[in-house]
């Protein structure tokens, strides 16, 4: 999320962490909470299945071992993913001109188009030079999409879809988890 509560002329933006609840954070940025706003909110949404895989990998790397299975983690992650997105959307209701959802996959799939839309939304310079400079700063080697297809098994797919399948459809992640499973060669 980007807090643009500073005057637009200064082009000063701060990245706001996700440790507070999505609803409170967005309400604060949009001016519904004391001492804040009016701002603009950019909500970068990543396919929850890929986010779950990345979070699991980070957890295992940090801890070494965990007392629960990947499938259990996926189900828990899906619950939190749904809750966060729904809370952010609820807080942003009525602020269509100040709230933008940007798909992570669009940002890495077509950076120039996604960045142009983002800069226009933020009402800052969206010239080709600025867009090019922004796109050059994206480390595409570190960006992944679709890895869930290789990591989810039938049980993980079932658990994620049971909790978050409807939200995947709302967000137009059209490939159902159960039919998107692939096996690594």
SVG drawing of the C-alpha trace seen along z (x, -y; Angstrom):
<svg xmlns="http://www.w3.org/2000/svg" viewBox="-20 -21 37 56">
<polyline fill="none" stroke="black" stroke-width="0.4" points="0.0,0.0 1.2,-3.5 0.3,-6.3 0.0,-9.5 -1.3,-11.7 1.4,-14.2 0.5,-16.9 0.7,-15.7 3.1,-18.5 5.8,-17.0 5.5,-13.5 6.5,-12.1 5.0,-8.6 5.6,-6.2 5.1,-2.5 2.8,-1.3 3.4,2.1 0.8,4.7 1.1,5.4 -2.1,3.5 -5.4,4.8 -6.3,4.0 -9.5,2.2 -7.8,-0.1 -4.9,-0.8 -7.1,-1.8 -9.5,-3.8 -6.5,-5.7 -5.1,-6.4 -8.4,-7.4 -9.1,-9.8 -11.7,-7.8 -9.5,-7.4 -8.4,-10.3 -5.3,-12.1 -5.0,-10.9 -6.0,-11.1 -7.0,-12.0 -4.7,-9.7 -4.7,-7.2 -4.4,-3.5 -2.8,-1.0 -3.5,2.5 -1.3,4.9 -3.0,8.3 -1.2,11.5 -2.7,14.8 -3.2,16.2 -2.0,19.6 1.4,18.2 1.5,16.0 0.9,19.1 3.8,20.9 6.2,18.0 5.2,17.5 5.6,21.2 9.1,21.2 10.1,18.2 8.7,19.8 10.5,23.1 13.7,21.2 13.5,19.2 12.5,22.0 14.0,25.1 11.0,27.2 7.4,26.5 4.9,28.6 2.2,28.6 1.9,29.7 1.9,27.6 -1.7,28.4 -2.6,27.1 -0.6,24.0 -2.3,23.4 -5.7,23.5 -4.8,21.1 -3.1,18.8 -6.2,18.8 -8.3,17.7 -6.0,14.7 -5.6,13.8 -9.4,13.7 -9.9,11.7 -7.3,9.1 -8.5,8.5 -12.2,8.3 -11.3,5.9 -9.3,3.6 -12.1,3.6 -14.7,2.8 -12.7,-0.1 -12.2,-1.4 -15.9,-1.4 -17.1,-4.8 -13.5,-5.8 -13.3,-4.5 -11.2,-7.4 -8.7,-7.0 -8.4,-3.2 -6.7,-1.0 -6.3,2.7 -3.2,3.7 -2.6,7.4 0.9,8.5 0.8,10.7 0.0,7.7 2.9,5.8 5.4,8.6 3.7,9.7 3.5,6.2 5.3,3.8 5.1,0.8 1.3,1.0 0.8,1.6 3.2,-1.1 1.6,-3.6 -1.8,-2.9 -0.3,-3.2 1.4,-6.5 -1.7,-8.0 -3.7,-6.9 -1.2,-8.6 -1.4,-11.7 2.4,-11.8 4.5,-11.9 3.6,-8.9 5.9,-9.8 7.6,-7.0 10.9,-8.0 9.4,-7.7 7.7,-4.5 10.9,-3.0 12.9,-4.1 10.3,-2.5 10.2,0.7 14.0,0.9 13.9,1.0 11.7,4.2 13.8,7.3 11.9,9.6 14.3,12.5 12.9,12.4 9.2,12.3 7.3,15.5 3.8,16.4 2.2,19.7 4.5,21.7 1.5,23.0 0.8,25.3 4.0,27.3 3.7,27.2 0.0,27.8 -1.2,31.4 -4.9,32.4 -5.3,31.8 -3.7,28.3 -5.9,27.4 -9.0,28.6 -8.2,26.8 -7.4,23.5 -10.4,23.6 -12.8,24.5 -11.8,21.2 -10.8,18.9 -12.1,20.3 -14.9,17.7 -12.4,14.9 -10.1,16.3 -13.0,16.2 -14.0,12.6 -10.4,11.5 -10.5,13.2 -7.9,15.8 -9.7,18.0 -7.8,21.2 -9.4,23.3 -6.9,24.7 -7.9,28.4 -7.5,28.3 -4.3,26.1 -2.2,28.6 1.0,29.6 3.7,32.0 7.3,30.9 9.2,33.0"/>
</svg>
